[in-house]
Amino acid sequence: MKKQTMMKTILITVFSILLTTSINAQEFEMVKDINPTGNSDPMYFTEYNDKLYFRANDGGINGEELWVTDGTEASTTILKDINPDSSYSYPYYLSITELNGKLYFSANDGVNGRELWVTDGTETGTTLLKDINLGNGDSNPVYFFPYNDKLYFRADDGINGRELWVTDGTEVGTTLLKDINPGSGDSDPYYFIEYNGKLYFQAGNDISGRELWVTDGSSEGTIMLKDIFLSSGSSDPIGFIGYNGKLYFSADNGSNGSELWVTDGTEAGTTIFKDINPGSGGSYPMGFIEYNDKLYFRANDGGIYGEELWVTDGTEAGTTTFKDINPGSGGSYPTSIIEYNGKLYFVAANGIIYGRELWTTDGTEAGTVMLKDINPGSGHCNSDYFNFTEYNGKLYFVANNDNTIDNFQIWVTDGTSENTVMVQPNITSNTNALVIGLNPLHVFDGSLYFIANFDENGRELWKLTTEGLDVNDLTKSEVKLYPNPVRGILQLQTTEKVKQIKLFSMNGQELQSWGAQNRVDLSAYPSGIYLVRIQTEKGITTQKVIINN
């Protein structure tokens, strides 16, 4: 009797929690089997004019070309066969910009080589903008960055090497901005960022090496801001981020190694901020993110704590190790730092006890904890998280819960350990369904899009759509479920015609669906609390059910 009373108390407590919990139903759908004979490998997702553009391979008909979808199978089509027949145009580096309301990208039509292309979303409006490297040579335009109503990028005209180019959206307005490394040598400009009305980037020449450059959009206004590593040595500035009115980055001056630097946009105001790893070793700061008015990043102090999470308030004294996650000098190597729901989430390892797992912090040392051990064990039992993306109030990502077989799948968290779970379609899913390197998660038109290999169709375009399951909404129809708790058969009592019944786990994953019937067999499911959603001719209701098998 005491045991039954205790169970009743537990169930009442659980139900009380559920009444205040927001739960989403999850529906997986393959948008289209683009390549019926293999993998279409869709990638480079870009939203433009209420549609989603991407590169995909249809398997020998048109090859790897530019595709478009509005989220339906019928509308998922090739935009244009740029390189006719089964040859590939390999469109990539799609770039959204307000420039003339068009989409810019790199492609190879088989005649002019890889060049700068543009589309207005129609087949006829998808054209070569300019043959920068005349003939069948490749200019390979990359790193598109919009600035002051123009598009800046790197390209090679076959004469001046890989240099800084600019376009206003017209062929005549697509020009070399400046030959930073004069002659046929390459300056390789990249890591573009806009700061205080100017464009900053890394570029190199044979005299000064790879240094910090800046442009106001004119050739004469494109200058090296400072030769950080004097003579022909390269400081290799990377990781630019604006914080507290200044630009922070990592650079090597040849004496201190790669350390934390800062600039106010002037040569004199470009200085080393702190020598985190004293001497010439370098701390290699990276992964900068602003959170709670402070700047967090990863750095290596050279032997005391190793590579750990650091923080700065904009002062040298306030630049410190945030927490020694892997005690000692081993380092936790925090990566993929992202802000979600008022906290920071990142991947880190604390060595002997756990491998690389999901961690979170509220900005305090005590509040910096491992959220969940997804791939249990130590040493190399790593979850290896990728592609953190916020969707419908939750954080989705790709993780591996078994590196003995490599089982990369989609996971989701609401910030709690118990609701950090793997989500899959209601089919017998392949292991390692999400292949690393091809897995951008992209939110478009109310759904989460990605490439997956869940079934026999290979790596294709899938989407996940979630919608709220209101566990208290019993006004749309009058339906009674009995017995509840249930063992085996669940009966539905209603005067209305049932159209569909769905069973969900408490994390919103759809487990099974039935058609028009008034009884369902739940004997295959383990004991626990589930949600049953019933659709009748008059509406939809979702109710809790306890399975006691």
PASE-819589 format. One record per residue (C-alpha): x, y negated, z; residue in one letter. Coordinates in Angstrom, 3 decimals. Layout:
! residues N
{pt {X Y Z} "A"};
...
This chain:
! residues 549
{pt {0.000 0.000 0.000} "M"};
{pt {2.855 -2.313 0.855} "K"};
{pt {4.474 -1.553 -2.534} "K"};
{pt {1.243 -2.372 -4.410} "Q"};
{pt {0.878 -5.648 -2.510} "T"};
{pt {4.448 -6.560 -3.354} "M"};
{pt {3.893 -5.738 -7.046} "M"};
{pt {0.742 -7.859 -7.065} "K"};
{pt {2.676 -10.760 -5.548} "T"};
{pt {5.414 -10.434 -8.148} "I"};
{pt {2.897 -10.376 -11.004} "L"};
{pt {1.084 -13.445 -9.681} "I"};
{pt {4.411 -15.264 -9.437} "T"};
{pt {5.364 -14.264 -12.989} "V"};
{pt {1.999 -15.411 -14.335} "F"};
{pt {2.385 -18.743 -12.542} "S"};
{pt {5.714 -19.239 -14.291} "I"};
{pt {4.244 -18.298 -17.653} "L"};
{pt {1.493 -20.870 -17.329} "L"};
{pt {4.130 -23.606 -17.488} "T"};
{pt {6.399 -21.956 -20.069} "T"};
{pt {6.421 -22.994 -23.711} "S"};
{pt {6.742 -19.914 -25.911} "I"};
{pt {7.138 -19.903 -29.672} "N"};
{pt {6.092 -17.203 -32.111} "A"};
{pt {8.871 -16.321 -34.528} "Q"};
{pt {8.224 -15.377 -38.137} "E"};
{pt {11.045 -14.222 -40.403} "F"};
{pt {10.600 -14.317 -44.164} "E"};
{pt {12.908 -13.666 -47.090} "M"};
{pt {12.253 -16.686 -49.307} "V"};
{pt {13.202 -14.861 -52.490} "K"};
{pt {15.280 -11.904 -53.682} "D"};
{pt {17.336 -14.085 -56.029} "I"};
{pt {19.710 -11.304 -57.017} "N"};
{pt {17.682 -8.072 -57.361} "P"};
{pt {20.813 -5.994 -57.990} "T"};
{pt {23.126 -7.398 -55.310} "G"};
{pt {23.930 -10.434 -53.170} "N"};
{pt {22.912 -13.966 -54.164} "S"};
{pt {24.975 -15.522 -51.325} "D"};
{pt {23.146 -18.874 -51.129} "P"};
{pt {25.270 -21.656 -49.604} "M"};
{pt {25.909 -25.425 -49.433} "Y"};
{pt {22.335 -26.194 -48.312} "F"};
{pt {21.413 -29.842 -48.930} "T"};
{pt {18.020 -31.516 -48.510} "E"};
{pt {17.058 -34.016 -51.192} "Y"};
{pt {13.671 -35.479 -52.158} "N"};
{pt {11.742 -33.040 -49.930} "D"};
{pt {13.402 -29.982 -51.432} "K"};
{pt {16.343 -27.799 -50.488} "L"};
{pt {19.229 -27.460 -52.956} "Y"};
{pt {21.885 -24.784 -52.800} "F"};
{pt {24.246 -22.605 -54.786} "R"};
{pt {23.255 -19.001 -55.542} "A"};
{pt {24.073 -16.071 -57.826} "N"};
{pt {21.176 -14.370 -59.643} "D"};
{pt {23.307 -11.383 -60.595} "G"};
{pt {24.479 -11.732 -64.144} "G"};
{pt {21.599 -13.604 -65.791} "I"};
{pt {22.796 -17.146 -65.142} "N"};
{pt {25.649 -16.492 -62.721} "G"};
{pt {26.376 -18.755 -59.770} "E"};
{pt {24.420 -21.968 -60.339} "E"};
{pt {22.474 -24.763 -58.637} "L"};
{pt {19.108 -23.649 -57.198} "W"};
{pt {16.215 -25.452 -55.529} "V"};
{pt {13.280 -24.512 -53.291} "T"};
{pt {10.388 -26.081 -51.430} "D"};
{pt {10.244 -23.019 -49.167} "G"};
{pt {7.958 -20.830 -51.271} "T"};
{pt {9.005 -17.890 -53.423} "E"};
{pt {7.355 -19.310 -56.544} "A"};
{pt {9.198 -22.616 -56.268} "S"};
{pt {12.626 -21.062 -55.624} "T"};
{pt {14.217 -21.439 -59.040} "T"};
{pt {17.445 -22.248 -60.800} "I"};
{pt {17.603 -26.008 -61.409} "L"};
{pt {19.869 -25.792 -64.426} "K"};
{pt {22.173 -23.246 -66.024} "D"};
{pt {25.133 -25.640 -66.105} "I"};
{pt {27.567 -23.044 -67.423} "N"};
{pt {25.301 -21.210 -69.927} "P"};
{pt {24.567 -17.495 -69.890} "D"};
{pt {26.166 -15.397 -67.157} "S"};
{pt {29.191 -17.654 -66.665} "S"};
{pt {29.429 -19.472 -63.345} "Y"};
{pt {29.402 -23.232 -62.769} "S"};
{pt {30.119 -22.788 -59.034} "Y"};
{pt {28.402 -26.007 -57.870} "P"};
{pt {29.649 -27.134 -54.497} "Y"};
{pt {30.274 -30.135 -52.254} "Y"};
{pt {26.671 -31.286 -52.640} "L"};
{pt {26.467 -34.828 -51.275} "S"};
{pt {23.392 -36.705 -50.081} "I"};
{pt {23.708 -40.451 -50.561} "T"};
{pt {21.417 -43.427 -51.029} "E"};
{pt {23.384 -44.189 -54.161} "L"};
{pt {20.698 -44.568 -56.840} "N"};
{pt {18.619 -41.936 -55.033} "G"};
{pt {20.517 -39.074 -56.643} "K"};
{pt {22.460 -36.001 -55.588} "L"};
{pt {26.150 -35.681 -56.473} "Y"};
{pt {28.190 -32.492 -56.666} "F"};
{pt {31.093 -30.700 -58.333} "S"};
{pt {30.513 -28.133 -61.121} "A"};
{pt {32.123 -26.474 -64.134} "N"};
{pt {30.141 -26.339 -67.401} "D"};
{pt {32.717 -24.130 -69.130} "G"};
{pt {33.766 -26.940 -71.492} "V"};
{pt {34.929 -29.889 -69.388} "N"};
{pt {36.296 -28.012 -66.394} "G"};
{pt {35.251 -28.734 -62.803} "R"};
{pt {33.987 -32.317 -62.798} "E"};
{pt {31.608 -34.776 -61.136} "L"};
{pt {27.919 -34.025 -61.742} "W"};
{pt {24.691 -35.734 -60.712} "V"};
{pt {21.018 -34.757 -60.530} "T"};
{pt {17.703 -36.510 -59.973} "D"};
{pt {16.077 -33.159 -59.170} "G"};
{pt {15.056 -32.311 -62.740} "T"};
{pt {16.772 -30.068 -65.279} "E"};
{pt {17.132 -32.875 -67.828} "T"};
{pt {18.337 -35.254 -65.141} "G"};
{pt {21.148 -32.895 -64.120} "T"};
{pt {24.154 -34.130 -66.100} "T"};
{pt {27.900 -34.576 -66.134} "L"};
{pt {28.568 -38.033 -64.684} "L"};
{pt {32.154 -38.316 -65.898} "K"};
{pt {34.884 -36.090 -67.327} "D"};
{pt {37.601 -37.440 -65.045} "I"};
{pt {40.279 -34.975 -66.199} "N"};
{pt {39.700 -35.118 -69.946} "L"};
{pt {39.266 -31.883 -71.855} "G"};
{pt {38.888 -28.579 -70.051} "N"};
{pt {41.130 -29.574 -67.144} "G"};
{pt {39.657 -29.726 -63.618} "D"};
{pt {39.442 -32.952 -61.645} "S"};
{pt {38.027 -30.983 -58.681} "N"};
{pt {36.123 -33.844 -57.010} "P"};
{pt {35.701 -33.129 -53.272} "V"};
{pt {35.143 -34.762 -49.848} "Y"};
{pt {32.308 -37.077 -50.989} "F"};
{pt {31.693 -39.913 -48.520} "F"};
{pt {29.135 -42.739 -48.959} "P"};
{pt {30.383 -46.216 -48.029} "Y"};
{pt {29.091 -49.684 -48.973} "N"};
{pt {26.640 -48.369 -51.604} "D"};
{pt {29.330 -46.370 -53.367} "K"};
{pt {30.597 -42.814 -53.193} "L"};
{pt {34.255 -42.171 -52.344} "Y"};
{pt {35.984 -38.887 -53.034} "F"};
{pt {39.206 -37.136 -54.011} "R"};
{pt {39.851 -36.224 -57.657} "A"};
{pt {42.672 -35.475 -60.081} "D"};
{pt {42.623 -37.124 -63.523} "D"};
{pt {45.585 -35.053 -64.718} "G"};
{pt {47.860 -38.106 -64.730} "I"};
{pt {47.903 -39.599 -61.222} "N"};
{pt {47.433 -36.438 -59.198} "G"};
{pt {44.826 -35.971 -56.416} "R"};
{pt {43.937 -39.531 -55.440} "E"};
{pt {41.159 -41.715 -54.031} "L"};
{pt {38.266 -42.262 -56.452} "W"};
{pt {35.008 -44.196 -56.237} "V"};
{pt {31.719 -44.265 -58.128} "T"};
{pt {28.708 -46.558 -58.216} "D"};
{pt {26.686 -43.834 -59.945} "G"};
{pt {27.593 -44.792 -63.505} "T"};
{pt {30.234 -43.357 -65.802} "E"};
{pt {31.949 -46.713 -66.292} "V"};
{pt {31.790 -47.381 -62.542} "G"};
{pt {33.583 -44.123 -61.714} "T"};
{pt {37.235 -45.116 -61.346} "T"};
{pt {40.499 -44.486 -59.570} "L"};
{pt {40.475 -46.814 -56.552} "L"};
{pt {44.207 -46.643 -55.869} "K"};
{pt {47.185 -44.454 -56.809} "D"};
{pt {48.389 -44.102 -53.215} "I"};
{pt {51.231 -41.778 -54.191} "N"};
{pt {52.409 -43.435 -57.431} "P"};
{pt {52.951 -41.241 -60.471} "G"};
{pt {51.746 -37.672 -60.805} "S"};
{pt {52.209 -36.829 -57.118} "G"};
{pt {49.217 -36.246 -54.817} "D"};
{pt {48.082 -38.379 -51.894} "S"};
{pt {45.274 -35.899 -51.006} "D"};
{pt {42.971 -38.318 -49.150} "P"};
{pt {40.494 -36.726 -46.731} "Y"};
{pt {39.005 -36.859 -43.188} "Y"};
{pt {36.968 -39.941 -44.146} "F"};
{pt {35.182 -41.910 -41.419} "I"};
{pt {33.569 -45.356 -41.379} "E"};
{pt {34.586 -47.600 -38.487} "Y"};
{pt {34.021 -51.322 -37.988} "N"};
{pt {32.961 -51.859 -41.596} "G"};
{pt {35.933 -50.108 -43.185} "K"};
{pt {36.743 -46.611 -44.386} "L"};
{pt {39.559 -44.771 -42.584} "Y"};
{pt {41.210 -41.596 -43.805} "F"};
{pt {44.402 -39.567 -43.991} "Q"};
{pt {46.571 -39.820 -47.102} "A"};
{pt {50.224 -39.377 -48.039} "G"};
{pt {52.976 -40.584 -50.308} "N"};
{pt {56.607 -39.649 -50.880} "D"};
{pt {57.910 -42.584 -48.838} "I"};
{pt {55.857 -42.529 -45.627} "S"};
{pt {54.416 -39.016 -45.537} "G"};
{pt {50.787 -38.336 -44.501} "R"};
{pt {49.579 -41.269 -42.406} "E"};
{pt {46.516 -43.280 -41.379} "L"};
{pt {45.046 -45.321 -44.232} "W"};
{pt {42.140 -47.744 -44.473} "V"};
{pt {40.153 -49.384 -47.261} "T"};
{pt {37.606 -52.168 -47.568} "D"};
{pt {36.530 -50.778 -50.940} "G"};
{pt {39.020 -52.725 -53.056} "S"};
{pt {42.324 -51.542 -54.463} "S"};
{pt {44.279 -54.344 -52.779} "E"};
{pt {42.435 -53.687 -49.519} "G"};
{pt {43.480 -50.021 -49.504} "T"};
{pt {46.553 -49.933 -47.263} "I"};
{pt {48.428 -47.760 -44.811} "M"};
{pt {47.347 -48.967 -41.377} "L"};
{pt {50.465 -47.757 -39.593} "K"};
{pt {53.457 -45.505 -40.279} "D"};
{pt {53.028 -43.496 -37.066} "I"};
{pt {55.758 -40.977 -37.911} "F"};
{pt {58.504 -43.259 -39.217} "L"};
{pt {60.291 -42.574 -42.520} "S"};
{pt {58.960 -39.731 -44.684} "S"};
{pt {57.684 -37.622 -41.790} "G"};
{pt {53.932 -37.055 -41.541} "S"};
{pt {51.803 -37.894 -38.497} "S"};
{pt {48.840 -35.953 -39.991} "D"};
{pt {46.056 -37.931 -38.270} "P"};
{pt {42.861 -35.850 -37.889} "I"};
{pt {39.707 -35.546 -35.775} "G"};
{pt {38.591 -39.191 -36.039} "F"};
{pt {35.767 -40.277 -33.717} "I"};
{pt {34.480 -43.682 -32.694} "G"};
{pt {34.223 -44.225 -28.937} "Y"};
{pt {33.954 -47.398 -26.825} "N"};
{pt {34.554 -49.631 -29.840} "G"};
{pt {37.752 -47.883 -30.885} "K"};
{pt {38.762 -45.001 -33.123} "L"};
{pt {40.319 -41.974 -31.415} "Y"};
{pt {42.243 -39.253 -33.225} "F"};
{pt {45.090 -36.769 -33.059} "S"};
{pt {48.498 -37.678 -34.544} "A"};
{pt {52.198 -36.817 -34.300} "D"};
{pt {54.778 -39.630 -34.024} "N"};
{pt {57.725 -37.264 -34.281} "G"};
{pt {58.647 -37.651 -30.598} "S"};
{pt {55.610 -36.583 -28.588} "N"};
{pt {54.132 -33.988 -30.892} "G"};
{pt {50.454 -34.083 -31.855} "S"};
{pt {48.780 -36.177 -29.134} "E"};
{pt {45.749 -38.375 -28.488} "L"};
{pt {45.943 -41.710 -30.331} "W"};
{pt {43.673 -44.741 -30.574} "V"};
{pt {43.256 -47.722 -32.892} "T"};
{pt {41.297 -50.963 -32.847} "D"};
{pt {41.813 -51.328 -36.602} "G"};
{pt {45.104 -53.225 -36.408} "T"};
{pt {48.655 -51.946 -36.743} "E"};
{pt {49.620 -53.319 -33.330} "A"};
{pt {46.492 -51.805 -31.776} "G"};
{pt {47.278 -48.332 -33.094} "T"};
{pt {49.035 -46.586 -30.220} "T"};
{pt {49.454 -43.281 -28.460} "I"};
{pt {46.736 -43.085 -25.822} "F"};
{pt {48.161 -40.379 -23.585} "K"};
{pt {50.994 -37.854 -23.811} "D"};
{pt {48.959 -34.924 -22.470} "I"};
{pt {51.761 -32.406 -23.046} "N"};
{pt {54.842 -34.418 -21.984} "P"};
{pt {57.773 -34.204 -24.352} "G"};
{pt {57.756 -33.130 -27.990} "S"};
{pt {55.461 -30.128 -27.650} "G"};
{pt {52.131 -31.764 -28.492} "G"};
{pt {48.711 -31.092 -26.927} "S"};
{pt {46.860 -30.919 -30.278} "Y"};
{pt {43.604 -32.559 -29.137} "P"};
{pt {40.580 -31.659 -31.266} "M"};
{pt {36.821 -31.053 -31.178} "G"};
{pt {35.948 -34.562 -29.938} "F"};
{pt {32.386 -35.267 -28.798} "I"};
{pt {30.885 -38.161 -26.832} "E"};
{pt {28.684 -37.161 -23.905} "Y"};
{pt {27.422 -39.170 -20.922} "N"};
{pt {29.588 -42.174 -21.897} "D"};
{pt {32.742 -40.082 -21.893} "K"};
{pt {34.766 -38.349 -24.602} "L"};
{pt {35.241 -34.587 -24.296} "Y"};
{pt {37.768 -32.586 -26.294} "F"};
{pt {40.084 -29.593 -26.304} "R"};
{pt {43.799 -30.021 -25.528} "A"};
{pt {46.835 -28.060 -24.330} "N"};
{pt {48.901 -29.485 -21.479} "D"};
{pt {51.792 -27.138 -22.303} "G"};
{pt {51.857 -24.625 -19.482} "G"};
{pt {49.967 -25.784 -16.385} "I"};
{pt {46.425 -24.999 -17.558} "Y"};
{pt {46.961 -24.136 -21.210} "G"};
{pt {44.363 -25.084 -23.811} "E"};
{pt {41.299 -26.262 -21.852} "E"};
{pt {38.422 -28.737 -21.917} "L"};
{pt {39.535 -32.341 -21.350} "W"};
{pt {37.670 -35.600 -20.771} "V"};
{pt {38.426 -39.311 -20.970} "T"};
{pt {36.568 -42.426 -19.878} "D"};
{pt {38.712 -44.585 -22.166} "G"};
{pt {41.548 -45.095 -19.697} "T"};
{pt {44.811 -43.182 -19.418} "E"};
{pt {44.208 -42.492 -15.728} "A"};
{pt {40.709 -41.250 -16.526} "G"};
{pt {41.991 -38.758 -19.116} "T"};
{pt {42.176 -35.427 -17.302} "T"};
{pt {41.591 -31.708 -17.508} "T"};
{pt {37.862 -31.237 -17.013} "F"};
{pt {37.954 -27.660 -15.747} "K"};
{pt {40.449 -24.807 -15.754} "D"};
{pt {38.000 -22.257 -17.176} "I"};
{pt {40.690 -19.594 -17.583} "N"};
{pt {42.645 -20.015 -14.331} "P"};
{pt {46.374 -20.384 -14.791} "G"};
{pt {48.259 -21.262 -17.951} "S"};
{pt {46.399 -18.926 -20.318} "G"};
{pt {43.870 -21.406 -21.674} "G"};
{pt {40.188 -20.867 -22.459} "S"};
{pt {40.364 -22.371 -25.985} "Y"};
{pt {36.979 -24.168 -25.960} "P"};
{pt {35.505 -24.656 -29.432} "T"};
{pt {32.236 -25.564 -31.194} "S"};
{pt {31.312 -28.197 -28.602} "I"};
{pt {27.755 -29.488 -29.120} "I"};
{pt {25.232 -31.482 -27.086} "E"};
{pt {21.795 -29.965 -26.542} "Y"};
{pt {19.028 -30.874 -24.117} "N"};
{pt {21.217 -33.122 -21.958} "G"};
{pt {24.127 -30.691 -21.628} "K"};
{pt {27.207 -29.650 -23.565} "L"};
{pt {27.442 -26.131 -24.969} "Y"};
{pt {30.641 -24.555 -26.215} "F"};
{pt {32.555 -21.309 -26.645} "V"};
{pt {35.330 -20.407 -24.197} "A"};
{pt {37.131 -17.421 -22.678} "A"};
{pt {38.219 -16.980 -19.100} "N"};
{pt {40.606 -14.178 -19.920} "G"};
{pt {40.572 -11.105 -17.715} "I"};
{pt {36.866 -11.042 -16.818} "I"};
{pt {35.199 -12.214 -20.041} "Y"};
{pt {36.114 -12.725 -23.676} "G"};
{pt {34.916 -15.671 -25.753} "R"};
{pt {31.375 -16.398 -24.588} "E"};
{pt {28.795 -19.188 -24.422} "L"};
{pt {29.444 -21.844 -21.777} "W"};
{pt {27.594 -24.970 -20.731} "T"};
{pt {28.303 -28.055 -18.662} "T"};
{pt {26.250 -30.874 -17.164} "D"};
{pt {29.368 -33.028 -16.855} "G"};
{pt {30.399 -31.725 -13.444} "T"};
{pt {32.963 -29.063 -12.636} "E"};
{pt {30.441 -27.127 -10.546} "A"};
{pt {27.914 -27.330 -13.368} "G"};
{pt {30.342 -25.853 -15.910} "T"};
{pt {29.414 -22.185 -16.140} "V"};
{pt {29.207 -19.279 -18.553} "M"};
{pt {25.618 -19.154 -19.761} "L"};
{pt {25.566 -15.504 -20.800} "K"};
{pt {27.959 -12.616 -21.428} "D"};
{pt {26.582 -11.641 -24.837} "I"};
{pt {29.365 -9.175 -25.677} "N"};
{pt {30.085 -7.617 -22.271} "P"};
{pt {33.647 -6.881 -21.318} "G"};
{pt {37.002 -8.596 -21.149} "S"};
{pt {39.990 -9.143 -23.387} "G"};
{pt {38.867 -9.081 -27.007} "H"};
{pt {35.147 -8.546 -26.329} "C"};
{pt {34.323 -11.845 -28.001} "N"};
{pt {30.913 -13.086 -29.061} "S"};
{pt {32.463 -15.512 -31.581} "D"};
{pt {29.704 -18.099 -31.853} "Y"};
{pt {29.079 -20.025 -35.053} "F"};
{pt {26.760 -22.632 -36.515} "N"};
{pt {25.048 -24.132 -33.451} "F"};
{pt {21.833 -25.731 -34.757} "T"};
{pt {18.940 -27.257 -32.816} "E"};
{pt {15.512 -26.260 -34.096} "Y"};
{pt {12.081 -26.735 -32.491} "N"};
{pt {13.575 -27.626 -29.120} "G"};
{pt {15.921 -24.640 -28.903} "K"};
{pt {19.536 -23.983 -29.852} "L"};
{pt {20.156 -21.335 -32.527} "Y"};
{pt {23.517 -19.832 -33.377} "F"};
{pt {25.242 -16.770 -34.834} "V"};
{pt {26.943 -14.391 -32.396} "A"};
{pt {28.362 -10.878 -32.207} "N"};
{pt {27.232 -8.675 -29.326} "N"};
{pt {29.327 -5.651 -30.307} "D"};
{pt {32.708 -6.162 -31.965} "N"};
{pt {33.302 -2.427 -32.209} "T"};
{pt {30.904 -2.468 -35.169} "I"};
{pt {30.678 -6.234 -35.824} "D"};
{pt {27.042 -7.043 -35.196} "N"};
{pt {26.638 -10.708 -36.105} "F"};
{pt {23.004 -11.756 -35.687} "Q"};
{pt {20.965 -14.903 -34.972} "I"};
{pt {20.657 -15.805 -31.308} "W"};
{pt {18.670 -18.522 -29.563} "V"};
{pt {18.766 -20.217 -26.177} "T"};
{pt {16.639 -22.684 -24.268} "D"};
{pt {19.534 -23.311 -21.889} "G"};
{pt {18.798 -20.435 -19.511} "T"};
{pt {20.563 -17.074 -19.360} "S"};
{pt {17.354 -15.044 -19.397} "E"};
{pt {16.103 -16.810 -22.535} "N"};
{pt {19.375 -16.489 -24.442} "T"};
{pt {18.394 -13.651 -26.758} "V"};
{pt {18.998 -12.152 -30.178} "M"};
{pt {16.168 -12.659 -32.684} "V"};
{pt {15.519 -10.413 -35.668} "Q"};
{pt {12.709 -9.745 -38.132} "P"};
{pt {10.192 -7.015 -37.297} "N"};
{pt {11.980 -4.464 -39.477} "I"};
{pt {14.772 -1.958 -39.009} "T"};
{pt {17.521 -4.525 -39.355} "S"};
{pt {21.054 -3.899 -40.588} "N"};
{pt {23.928 -4.384 -38.205} "T"};
{pt {26.140 -7.375 -38.982} "N"};
{pt {23.242 -8.998 -40.843} "A"};
{pt {24.890 -12.422 -40.921} "L"};
{pt {28.282 -12.412 -42.599} "V"};
{pt {30.770 -14.867 -41.110} "I"};
{pt {31.729 -17.685 -43.442} "G"};
{pt {28.409 -17.638 -45.297} "L"};
{pt {26.082 -18.571 -42.480} "N"};
{pt {25.097 -22.220 -42.292} "P"};
{pt {21.867 -22.614 -40.340} "L"};
{pt {19.876 -25.434 -41.920} "H"};
{pt {16.612 -26.987 -40.728} "V"};
{pt {14.262 -27.895 -43.560} "F"};
{pt {10.519 -28.605 -43.651} "D"};
{pt {9.748 -27.036 -40.277} "G"};
{pt {11.806 -23.863 -40.758} "S"};
{pt {15.355 -22.654 -40.160} "L"};
{pt {17.076 -21.479 -43.365} "Y"};
{pt {20.075 -19.166 -43.590} "F"};
{pt {21.670 -16.321 -45.552} "I"};
{pt {21.155 -12.812 -44.177} "A"};
{pt {21.492 -9.155 -45.042} "N"};
{pt {18.643 -7.772 -42.929} "F"};
{pt {17.503 -5.087 -45.368} "D"};
{pt {18.246 -3.312 -48.643} "E"};
{pt {17.997 -6.559 -50.659} "N"};
{pt {21.510 -7.709 -49.750} "G"};
{pt {22.583 -11.216 -48.714} "R"};
{pt {19.637 -13.430 -49.654} "E"};
{pt {17.876 -16.643 -48.604} "L"};
{pt {15.804 -16.217 -45.440} "W"};
{pt {13.888 -18.568 -43.199} "K"};
{pt {12.683 -18.462 -39.621} "L"};
{pt {9.547 -20.384 -38.681} "T"};
{pt {8.431 -20.808 -35.090} "T"};
{pt {5.135 -22.092 -33.766} "E"};
{pt {3.841 -22.559 -30.252} "G"};
{pt {1.995 -19.759 -28.500} "L"};
{pt {-0.322 -21.472 -26.033} "D"};
{pt {-0.879 -18.835 -23.355} "V"};
{pt {-3.705 -20.875 -21.763} "N"};
{pt {-5.786 -21.596 -24.880} "D"};
{pt {-8.889 -19.407 -24.442} "L"};
{pt {-11.426 -21.848 -25.874} "T"};
{pt {-11.074 -21.121 -29.592} "K"};
{pt {-12.739 -17.712 -29.269} "S"};
{pt {-14.106 -15.433 -26.576} "E"};
{pt {-12.013 -12.296 -26.428} "V"};
{pt {-11.484 -9.896 -23.557} "K"};
{pt {-8.566 -7.453 -23.396} "L"};
{pt {-8.901 -4.295 -21.315} "Y"};
{pt {-7.516 -2.481 -19.510} "P"};
{pt {-4.887 -4.953 -18.371} "N"};
{pt {-2.409 -3.662 -17.209} "P"};
{pt {-2.591 -1.119 -20.014} "V"};
{pt {-1.074 2.291 -20.650} "R"};
{pt {-1.420 3.339 -24.283} "G"};
{pt {-4.579 1.981 -25.954} "I"};
{pt {-5.566 -1.682 -25.540} "L"};
{pt {-9.216 -2.496 -26.288} "Q"};
{pt {-10.605 -5.824 -27.547} "L"};
{pt {-14.112 -6.854 -26.574} "Q"};
{pt {-15.565 -9.669 -28.673} "T"};
{pt {-18.729 -10.577 -30.567} "T"};
{pt {-16.635 -12.084 -33.340} "E"};
{pt {-14.995 -10.345 -36.278} "K"};
{pt {-11.288 -9.723 -35.654} "V"};
{pt {-9.057 -10.611 -38.612} "K"};
{pt {-5.587 -9.949 -37.209} "Q"};
{pt {-3.772 -8.911 -34.017} "I"};
{pt {-0.110 -9.587 -33.289} "K"};
{pt {2.095 -8.458 -30.408} "L"};
{pt {4.960 -10.702 -29.249} "F"};
{pt {7.754 -10.364 -26.723} "S"};
{pt {8.018 -13.067 -24.088} "M"};
{pt {10.768 -14.784 -26.077} "N"};
{pt {8.353 -15.142 -29.010} "G"};
{pt {9.650 -12.352 -31.255} "Q"};
{pt {6.905 -10.673 -33.270} "E"};
{pt {6.917 -6.934 -32.539} "L"};
{pt {3.948 -5.586 -34.493} "Q"};
{pt {0.955 -6.717 -36.511} "S"};
{pt {-2.419 -5.062 -37.083} "W"};
{pt {-5.335 -5.882 -39.368} "G"};
{pt {-9.078 -6.032 -38.630} "A"};
{pt {-9.586 -3.656 -35.687} "Q"};
{pt {-10.665 -3.731 -32.042} "N"};
{pt {-8.099 -1.379 -30.488} "R"};
{pt {-4.315 -1.101 -30.718} "V"};
{pt {-1.887 1.553 -29.563} "D"};
{pt {0.846 0.129 -27.307} "L"};
{pt {2.242 3.456 -26.117} "S"};
{pt {5.541 2.926 -27.989} "A"};
{pt {6.476 -0.179 -25.972} "Y"};
{pt {8.349 -0.194 -22.662} "P"};
{pt {6.710 -1.530 -19.536} "S"};
{pt {6.718 -5.287 -19.236} "G"};
{pt {4.840 -8.493 -19.966} "I"};
{pt {3.865 -9.267 -23.577} "Y"};
{pt {1.716 -11.710 -25.516} "L"};
{pt {-1.165 -10.602 -27.741} "V"};
{pt {-2.410 -13.057 -30.339} "R"};
{pt {-5.861 -12.403 -31.757} "I"};
{pt {-7.204 -14.198 -34.808} "Q"};
{pt {-10.952 -14.091 -35.352} "T"};
{pt {-13.205 -15.858 -37.839} "E"};
{pt {-13.696 -18.639 -35.298} "K"};
{pt {-10.119 -19.226 -34.190} "G"};
{pt {-7.008 -17.938 -32.480} "I"};
{pt {-6.300 -17.068 -28.862} "T"};
{pt {-3.151 -15.815 -27.157} "T"};
{pt {-3.329 -13.783 -23.964} "Q"};
{pt {-0.881 -12.100 -21.632} "K"};
{pt {-0.921 -8.341 -21.312} "V"};
{pt {1.016 -6.066 -18.969} "I"};
{pt {2.153 -2.786 -20.488} "I"};
{pt {2.626 -0.080 -17.879} "N"};
{pt {3.778 2.967 -19.863} "N"};
